[in-house]
Amino acid sequence: MTRKRQRSTGSNRWKRAALAACLAAALAVDVYAASRDASQAEAPSAADANVIALSTGVQKSLARGRTITRVAVGDPSVADVNVLKGGGVLLVGKSAGTTNLMLWERGRDAPLSYTVEVAAAASAALADADAPQVRVLGKTAVLTGTTPTMDKHQRAVAAARASVGKDGALVDASAVATKSVVQVDVKVVEFSKTVLKEAGFNLFSQNHAGFAFGTFAPSALTSVTGGATSPLAVTATSPIGSAFNLLLNSTSRGLFANLSLLESNNLARVLAQPTLVALSGQSASFLAGGEIPVPVPQSLGTTTIVYKPYGIGLALTPTVLGPARIALKVAPEASQLDFAHAITIDGVSVPALTTRRAETAVELGDGESFVIGGLVDRETASNVNKVPLLGDLPIIGAFFKTLQYSQQDRELVIIVTPHLVAPIAKNAALPSTPGQQSEQRDGPVWRSFIGGALSSDAAPGFSR
């Protein structure tokens, strides 16, 4: 019995020892895995800790309390190192650039290695989370990263150029995180109004006794015949040829009168709405019109032809500054042929061009509008031709004078509206083109032709 108890006790101890060994091994594995994960997680932070960022003229102490026996700097023109008596070193940024620093501590064979990045004072002042990073490698500045606005990008470029000076080079590998396609809508509206008032009067009277009297508007009297022994005969035209004429003639009383009156009101409205899409920073132009040939006399009796464009034109250069700001250089133009002021060259009538043009640079938000040009013009002309003294008499003086009064009002407005746009998605339905909905093909031509307005079928084409 005693031997059996001793055997059972020994086996139990062996089992407990084996179990404890297994638990210890498992715990050791867990501790090793945890320490490995912790070391992997801390590895990037340790690498980041070996990078030292300085500005020119800024000092920083390293390895405090450690006895440094030796130091080495890759590029002394970028950074300088001074060994402190109490232990450690003092690092000083001298010029923009990147270099390496190595420190040997007493009692250690492996040196402490650092990467020193010295930035110019301007770059350090402009540095923030959204600004591109500026790194100086020798005489070359490298710009990397992404910025949300063009203003920050331009400031970073200026800081990078200042870091390397005039003799250095700049490599811009940064990007602006904004839409780069701009659509510009331009509206050119001109309103003109003309008022014209004219009045003229011709009067001629002759009795049976041979007495004659008359008054005629300037340039209305064509010829006069007669003398002391013969009756007076006159030939005259209307006071105003393009006016309405009221005539009065009485042969029994020997009276003839011609009253010319004209009042006209003209109204015109010119509207042009060109639209153009361009890439940020790139120029684009647009012309909807034509070119008119103009003969130009040359030497030795020769004549060359020069073509002058006319119509609706638009030239622009947009620059996206940010998600909602657009700098726009725009030059809209609207011109048309003016045959009223045409000239004749070598027997060829060449019309003039009536042009509305504006060129400016503005800064707008997405969808905002700006009136970049405007004109209010009023021209008034009044001309009175009268007989001295008689034309100044009240009421009766109206028969001895002519009146020409004209007034022309013109108003011009040019409005621009930029939009940040994106292309239509692939395989998406395109919007209908002008006239596509009303155009008909292979329609019932003959029934609509014969039936006319009584036919319910629409005629082919764009109109009924």
C-alpha positions in Angstrom: 0.0 0.0 0.0 2.8 2.3 0.9 4.6 1.8 -2.5 1.3 2.4 -4.4 0.8 5.7 -2.6 4.3 6.8 -3.2 3.9 6.0 -7.0 0.7 8.0 -7.2 2.2 10.9 -5.4 5.2 11.0 -7.7 3.0 10.8 -10.8 0.9 13.7 -9.6 4.0 15.9 -9.0 5.2 15.0 -12.5 1.9 16.0 -14.0 1.8 19.3 -12.0 5.4 20.1 -13.1 4.5 19.4 -16.8 1.4 21.6 -16.5 3.4 24.4 -15.0 6.0 24.1 -17.8 3.3 24.4 -20.4 1.8 27.4 -18.8 5.2 29.1 -18.5 5.9 28.4 -22.2 2.6 29.8 -23.3 3.1 32.9 -21.1 6.6 33.3 -22.6 5.2 33.2 -26.1 2.5 35.8 -25.3 5.1 38.1 -23.7 7.4 37.7 -26.8 4.5 38.4 -29.2 3.4 41.4 -27.2 6.9 42.8 -27.0 7.4 42.2 -30.8 4.1 44.1 -31.5 5.1 46.9 -29.2 8.5 47.2 -30.8 6.9 47.2 -34.3 4.5 49.9 -33.2 7.3 52.0 -31.7 9.6 51.6 -34.7 8.1 54.4 -36.8 8.1 56.8 -33.8 11.7 56.0 -33.2 12.5 56.7 -36.9 10.6 59.9 -36.7 12.5 60.9 -33.6 15.8 60.7 -35.6 14.6 63.4 -37.9 15.4 66.9 -36.6 13.6 69.9 -38.2 15.2 73.3 -37.7 15.0 76.8 -39.2 18.0 78.9 -40.2 19.5 80.6 -37.1 17.7 78.3 -34.6 19.6 76.2 -32.0 18.7 72.9 -30.4 20.4 70.8 -27.8 20.9 67.0 -28.2 22.0 64.1 -26.0 21.9 66.0 -22.7 23.8 64.5 -19.8 25.8 62.2 -22.2 29.5 62.3 -22.7 30.1 62.8 -26.4 33.6 62.0 -27.6 33.2 62.6 -31.3 30.8 64.3 -33.7 30.4 64.2 -37.5 28.3 66.4 -39.8 27.7 65.5 -43.5 27.4 69.1 -44.8 28.8 71.8 -42.4 27.2 74.6 -44.5 23.7 73.4 -43.6 24.2 72.7 -39.8 26.9 73.2 -37.2 27.5 71.2 -33.9 29.2 72.4 -30.7 30.0 70.0 -27.8 28.8 71.2 -24.5 30.9 70.9 -21.3 28.1 69.5 -19.2 27.3 66.8 -21.7 25.5 66.8 -25.0 25.8 68.9 -28.1 24.3 72.1 -29.4 22.9 72.0 -33.0 22.7 75.2 -35.0 20.9 75.6 -38.4 23.0 77.6 -40.8 21.3 77.4 -44.2 18.4 75.6 -45.9 19.2 72.0 -46.8 19.3 68.4 -45.5 22.3 66.7 -43.9 23.3 63.9 -41.5 24.6 64.1 -37.9 26.4 61.3 -36.1 27.3 61.3 -32.3 29.6 58.9 -30.6 28.9 58.4 -26.9 31.6 57.2 -24.4 31.2 53.5 -23.7 29.2 52.8 -26.9 30.6 51.6 -30.2 27.5 52.4 -32.4 27.0 56.1 -33.0 23.7 58.0 -32.7 22.5 59.0 -36.2 20.2 61.9 -37.0 18.8 63.4 -40.1 18.8 67.2 -39.9 16.4 69.2 -42.2 17.0 73.0 -42.1 14.3 75.2 -43.6 14.5 78.8 -44.5 12.8 81.3 -42.1 10.2 82.1 -44.8 9.3 78.4 -45.2 9.1 77.9 -41.5 6.7 80.9 -41.1 4.4 79.6 -43.9 4.5 76.0 -42.8 1.1 74.5 -41.7 -0.9 71.3 -42.1 -2.3 72.4 -45.4 0.8 73.8 -47.0 3.1 71.8 -49.3 6.4 70.6 -47.8 9.6 72.3 -48.9 12.8 70.3 -48.9 16.1 71.7 -50.0 18.6 69.3 -51.5 21.7 71.1 -52.4 20.8 74.0 -54.7 17.4 72.4 -55.6 14.2 72.9 -53.7 11.6 70.1 -53.9 7.9 71.0 -53.3 5.7 68.0 -52.4 2.3 67.4 -50.9 -1.2 68.7 -51.5 -2.8 72.1 -50.8 -6.5 73.0 -50.9 -6.0 76.5 -52.4 -3.9 78.1 -55.0 -3.0 80.9 -52.6 -1.2 78.5 -50.3 0.5 76.8 -53.2 1.8 80.2 -54.5 3.1 81.1 -51.1 4.9 77.7 -50.8 6.4 78.2 -54.2 7.7 81.7 -53.2 9.2 80.3 -50.0 10.9 77.5 -51.9 12.4 79.9 -54.4 13.6 82.1 -51.5 15.3 79.0 -49.9 17.6 78.3 -52.9 18.0 81.9 -54.2 18.3 83.0 -57.8 20.8 80.4 -58.8 18.8 77.5 -57.4 16.3 75.3 -59.1 12.7 74.4 -58.1 11.0 71.1 -58.6 7.3 71.4 -58.0 5.7 68.0 -57.4 2.8 69.3 -55.4 -0.9 69.3 -56.4 -3.9 71.6 -55.8 -6.9 69.7 -54.6 -9.6 71.7 -56.5 -11.6 71.3 -59.6 -9.6 72.4 -62.6 -12.3 73.0 -65.3 -14.1 76.3 -65.4 -17.2 77.2 -67.4 -17.7 80.9 -68.0 -21.1 82.3 -69.0 -21.0 85.8 -70.5 -24.1 88.0 -71.2 -23.8 91.1 -73.4 -27.0 93.2 -73.4 -27.4 96.4 -75.3 -30.6 98.5 -75.3 -30.9 101.5 -77.7 -33.8 103.9 -78.2 -34.0 106.7 -80.7 -36.5 109.5 -80.8 -36.9 111.8 -83.8 -39.2 114.8 -84.2 -39.3 117.0 -87.4 -41.6 119.7 -88.5 -41.6 122.0 -91.6 -44.0 124.3 -93.5 -44.3 125.7 -97.0 -46.8 128.5 -97.8 -47.6 130.2 -101.1 -50.4 132.6 -101.9 -51.2 134.6 -105.0 -54.4 136.6 -105.8 -56.0 137.7 -109.0 -54.4 141.1 -108.9 -51.0 139.5 -109.3 -49.8 139.8 -105.7 -47.9 136.8 -104.5 -46.4 135.8 -101.1 -44.7 132.6 -99.9 -42.4 131.0 -97.3 -40.5 127.8 -97.9 -38.3 125.6 -95.8 -34.6 125.6 -96.5 -33.7 123.7 -99.7 -37.4 123.1 -100.4 -37.6 125.8 -103.1 -36.5 124.4 -106.4 -37.1 127.3 -108.9 -38.8 130.7 -109.2 -39.9 132.2 -112.5 -41.8 135.5 -113.1 -41.3 139.2 -113.2 -43.0 142.5 -112.9 -45.3 141.9 -115.9 -45.8 138.1 -115.6 -47.3 136.1 -112.7 -45.0 134.4 -110.3 -44.5 130.7 -110.7 -42.6 128.6 -108.1 -41.5 124.9 -108.0 -40.9 123.5 -104.5 -40.5 120.1 -102.8 -41.8 119.0 -99.4 -40.1 120.6 -96.4 -39.2 117.1 -95.1 -39.1 114.4 -97.7 -39.3 111.5 -95.3 -42.1 113.0 -93.2 -45.9 112.9 -93.4 -47.1 115.8 -95.5 -50.5 117.6 -95.1 -51.4 119.6 -98.3 -53.9 122.5 -98.7 -54.7 124.0 -102.0 -57.4 126.5 -103.0 -57.4 127.7 -106.6 -60.3 130.1 -106.0 -58.3 131.9 -103.3 -54.9 131.2 -104.8 -53.6 129.5 -101.7 -51.3 126.5 -101.3 -49.8 125.1 -98.0 -47.7 122.1 -97.3 -47.1 120.9 -93.7 -44.5 118.2 -93.0 -44.6 116.4 -89.6 -42.7 113.4 -88.4 -42.3 111.7 -85.0 -40.6 108.3 -84.8 -39.5 106.1 -81.9 -37.1 103.3 -82.5 -36.3 100.5 -80.0 -33.6 97.8 -80.3 -32.2 95.2 -77.9 -29.1 93.2 -78.7 -28.4 90.1 -76.6 -25.5 87.7 -76.8 -24.8 84.9 -74.4 -21.5 83.1 -75.3 -20.3 80.2 -73.0 -16.8 78.8 -72.9 -15.1 76.0 -70.9 -11.4 76.2 -70.1 -8.8 74.4 -67.9 -7.5 76.3 -65.0 -4.5 78.4 -66.0 -5.0 77.9 -69.7 -6.4 80.3 -72.3 -9.4 79.6 -74.5 -11.2 81.6 -77.2 -14.5 81.5 -79.0 -16.0 83.2 -82.1 -19.5 82.8 -83.6 -19.7 85.0 -86.6 -17.6 85.4 -89.7 -14.9 87.4 -91.4 -15.5 90.3 -93.8 -13.0 90.9 -96.7 -11.6 94.4 -96.7 -9.6 95.6 -99.8 -6.5 97.5 -98.9 -4.8 99.5 -101.6 -1.0 98.8 -101.9 1.8 100.4 -103.9 1.9 100.2 -107.7 -1.9 100.1 -108.0 -2.3 96.7 -106.4 -4.9 95.7 -103.8 -4.8 93.1 -101.2 -7.6 91.6 -99.1 -7.5 91.7 -95.3 -10.2 89.7 -93.4 -11.7 91.3 -90.3 -13.6 89.1 -87.9 -17.0 90.0 -86.5 -19.7 88.4 -84.4 -19.8 87.1 -80.9 -16.3 86.5 -79.5 -14.9 85.5 -76.1 -11.4 85.0 -74.8 -10.6 84.0 -71.2 -8.0 82.6 -68.8 -9.4 81.2 -65.6 -7.4 80.3 -62.5 -8.9 78.3 -59.7 -7.7 79.7 -56.4 -9.6 77.4 -54.1 -12.8 75.3 -53.8 -15.0 78.4 -54.2 -12.7 81.1 -55.6 -11.9 81.8 -59.3 -9.6 84.4 -60.7 -10.8 85.3 -64.2 -9.2 87.2 -67.0 -12.0 87.7 -69.6 -12.3 89.6 -72.9 -15.8 89.4 -74.4 -16.7 91.1 -77.7 -19.9 91.6 -79.7 -19.7 93.2 -83.1 -22.0 93.5 -86.1 -21.9 95.0 -89.6 -22.9 98.7 -89.9 -23.8 99.6 -93.5 -24.9 103.1 -92.5 -21.3 104.1 -92.0 -19.8 102.1 -94.9 -17.0 103.5 -97.0 -16.1 102.8 -100.6 -12.6 101.5 -101.5 -11.8 101.0 -105.2 -15.5 100.9 -106.0 -16.3 98.4 -103.3 -18.6 99.3 -100.4 -17.0 98.1 -97.1 -19.3 98.3 -94.1 -18.1 99.5 -90.7 -18.2 97.4 -87.6 -20.2 98.3 -84.5 -18.3 96.7 -81.6 -18.9 96.2 -77.9 -15.7 95.1 -76.2 -14.4 94.7 -72.6 -11.2 93.2 -71.2 -10.6 92.9 -67.4 -9.5 90.6 -64.6 -11.8 89.8 -61.7 -12.1 87.3 -58.8 -15.4 85.6 -58.2 -16.9 82.7 -56.3 -18.4 79.7 -57.9 -21.7 80.8 -59.5 -21.3 84.5 -58.6 -21.9 87.2 -61.2 -20.1 90.4 -61.8 -20.9 93.3 -64.1 -17.5 93.9 -65.7 -18.6 96.6 -68.1 -21.4 99.1 -68.6 -22.2 102.1 -70.7 -25.0 104.8 -70.6 -24.8 107.1 -73.6 -27.3 109.8 -74.5 -27.0 112.0 -77.6 -29.4 114.9 -78.1 -29.4 117.1 -81.2 -31.8 120.0 -81.9 -31.8 122.2 -85.0 -34.2 125.1 -85.7 -34.2 127.0 -89.0 -36.3 130.1 -89.0 -36.9 133.5 -90.7 -35.5 136.3 -88.5 -38.1 138.1 -86.4 -41.0 136.3 -88.0 -39.9 132.9 -86.7 -39.9 134.3 -83.1 -43.6 135.4 -83.2 -45.9 133.2 -81.1 -48.2 130.8 -83.0 -47.6 132.6 -86.3 -43.9 132.0 -86.1 -44.4 128.3 -86.5 -45.1 129.0 -90.2 -41.7 130.6 -90.7 -39.4 127.9 -89.2 -38.5 124.2 -89.3 -37.6 122.0 -86.4 -35.3 118.9 -86.3 -35.0 117.2 -82.9 -33.4 113.8 -82.2 -32.3 111.9 -79.1 -30.6 108.6 -78.9 -30.2 106.6 -75.7 -28.0 103.6 -75.4 -27.3 101.3 -72.5 -24.8 98.5 -72.5 -24.1 95.9 -69.8 -21.6 92.9 -69.8 -22.0 90.3 -67.1 -19.8 87.2 -66.4 -20.6 84.2 -64.3 -18.0 81.4 -63.7 -18.8 77.9 -62.6 -16.6 75.0 -61.5 -17.8 72.0 -63.6 -17.0 68.4 -64.2 -17.4 66.3 -67.3 -20.5 64.2 -68.0 -20.1 60.7 -66.7 -19.3 57.9 -69.1 -22.4 56.3 -70.8 -24.6 59.1 -69.2 -27.5 60.5 -71.3 -26.4 63.7 -73.0 -28.7 66.7 -73.0 -30.8 67.4 -76.1 -29.2 69.7 -78.6 -31.0 72.9 -79.8 -33.9 72.1 -82.1 -33.6 68.3 -81.5 -37.0 68.1 -79.9 -38.9 70.0 -82.6 -37.1 68.5 -85.6 -39.1 65.9 -87.6 -37.8 63.5 -90.3 -39.8 61.6 -92.9 -43.0 63.4 -91.9 -46.3 63.5 -93.8 -45.1 66.1 -96.3 -47.9 66.0 -98.9 -50.8 66.0 -96.5 -49.5 69.0 -94.7 -48.6 70.7 -98.0 -52.1 70.3 -99.5 -54.1 70.7 -96.3 -52.2 73.7 -95.1 -53.6 75.1 -91.8 -56.5 72.5 -91.9 -54.1 69.6 -91.7 -53.3 68.3 -88.3 -50.0 66.9 -89.4 -46.9 69.0 -88.7 -44.8 69.8 -91.7 -41.2 68.4 -91.6 -38.4 70.6 -90.4 -38.3 73.0 -87.6 -41.5 74.9 -88.2 -45.0 73.9 -89.0 
